Amino acid sequence: MALLIKDNCINCDMCDPECPNEAIHFDAEIYKITPDLCTECIGFYEKPTCMAVCPINCIIIDPENIESEQQLIDKFAELYS
């Protein structure tokens, strides 16, 4: 599953540098996560680092981009092969 930054993001800049896949970018008003690049940190860390550093817990599992753990592993392999 890709992650999603909710609209209550305060643009604190904590998540962007933590993303090993460079899936987070600043959009028009708040940070956004590119689903095609998000592996929920599989291949790097045990848990998504963006969620861990977010001071207001505005990063959630994206209900529009549900992926299994195997799909995330495959995406990681594809991104880094």
C-alpha positions as CSV (number, residue, x, y, z in Angstrom):
1,M,0.0,0.0,0.0
2,A,1.3,3.4,-0.7
3,L,1.0,6.0,2.0
4,L,-1.0,9.2,1.8
5,I,-0.3,12.6,3.4
6,K,-3.6,14.0,4.6
7,D,-4.7,17.6,4.0
8,N,-3.9,18.7,7.6
9,C,-0.2,18.4,6.8
10,I,1.7,21.4,8.4
11,N,4.6,21.3,5.9
12,C,7.1,20.7,8.7
13,D,9.7,19.2,6.2
14,M,10.3,16.1,8.4
15,C,9.1,13.4,6.0
16,D,10.7,14.4,2.8
17,P,14.4,13.8,3.7
18,E,13.5,10.5,5.5
19,C,12.1,8.9,2.4
20,P,14.6,6.4,0.9
21,N,12.7,6.2,-2.3
22,E,12.3,9.9,-2.9
23,A,8.6,9.4,-3.1
24,I,7.7,12.5,-1.2
25,H,7.6,15.9,-2.8
26,F,6.1,19.3,-2.1
27,D,3.0,19.9,-4.2
28,A,1.1,23.2,-4.5
29,E,0.1,23.4,-0.8
30,I,1.3,20.3,1.1
31,Y,3.6,17.4,0.7
32,K,2.5,14.5,-1.5
33,I,3.6,10.9,-1.9
34,T,4.0,9.4,-5.3
35,P,2.4,5.9,-5.1
36,D,4.5,4.4,-7.8
37,L,7.6,5.1,-5.7
38,C,6.3,4.4,-2.2
39,T,7.2,0.9,-0.8
40,E,6.4,1.8,2.8
41,C,10.2,1.6,3.3
42,I,10.2,-2.1,2.6
43,G,13.8,-2.9,1.6
44,F,15.1,-0.2,3.8
45,Y,13.4,-0.1,7.2
46,E,11.0,-2.2,9.3
47,K,8.4,0.6,9.4
48,P,7.7,3.7,7.2
49,T,10.0,6.4,8.4
50,C,7.8,9.2,7.2
51,M,5.1,8.0,9.6
52,A,7.6,7.7,12.4
53,V,8.8,11.3,12.1
54,C,5.5,13.1,11.4
55,P,4.7,15.2,14.4
56,I,1.0,15.4,13.8
57,N,0.4,11.8,12.5
58,C,-1.1,13.0,9.1
59,I,0.4,10.1,7.1
60,I,-1.9,7.2,6.6
61,I,-2.3,4.1,4.4
62,D,-3.8,5.3,1.1
63,P,-7.1,3.5,0.6
64,E,-6.8,4.2,-3.1
65,N,-3.5,2.3,-3.4
66,I,-3.8,-0.9,-1.5
67,E,-0.8,-3.3,-2.1
68,S,0.2,-6.5,-0.4
69,E,3.6,-6.9,1.2
70,Q,4.7,-9.0,-1.7
71,Q,3.6,-6.3,-4.1
72,L,5.7,-3.8,-2.2
73,I,8.7,-6.1,-2.2
74,D,8.3,-6.6,-6.0
75,K,8.1,-2.8,-6.4
76,F,11.3,-2.3,-4.4
77,A,13.0,-4.9,-6.5
78,E,11.8,-3.2,-9.7
79,L,12.9,0.2,-8.5
80,Y,16.4,-1.0,-7.5
81,S,17.3,-3.6,-10.1
